[in-house]
Amino acid sequence: MFSKKDVQENTSRTYTTVIGEDCTINGHVDTKAYIKIDGQILGNLSANGGVVLGEKGYIKGDINSNEVTVYGRVDGHVHANSLQLKNSSTIVGNIETKTLQIDPGAVYQGNVTMHVKTDNPTEPVNSNS
């Protein structure tokens, strides 16, 4: 589960969906707000608000969201405006984001694409400028 500090960091958000440790969802999950996951999703996840994946949380599929904070494991690609990889996190897949925070101890295997901070999330950084 989440530590006291983690809960305090996330208290300003309203979670409309919480997936507990003993819950496994097979298939696509779509939510308009924030979702907190301590269980498993075996499929893609889309969240307009944001995603918090707890230490015991696992997603085998792609994540598409505005904000993503990972304490657990993701086997899939992550597309987010803001991505935080906490010290217990593992991502095996490609990352596309505008902002990326990686804590010491976090692990990712894949490519990272950083986007320019504009209203167009598909605009990659031009390294020739």
Secondary structure, DSSP 8 states (H G I E B T S, - for coil): ---HHHHHHTTTS-EEEEE-TT-EEES-EEESSEEEESSEEES-EEEEEEEEE-TT-EEES-EEEEEEEESSEEES-EEEEEEEE-TT-EEES-EEEEEEEE-TT-EEES-EEEB-SSS-TT-B--TT-
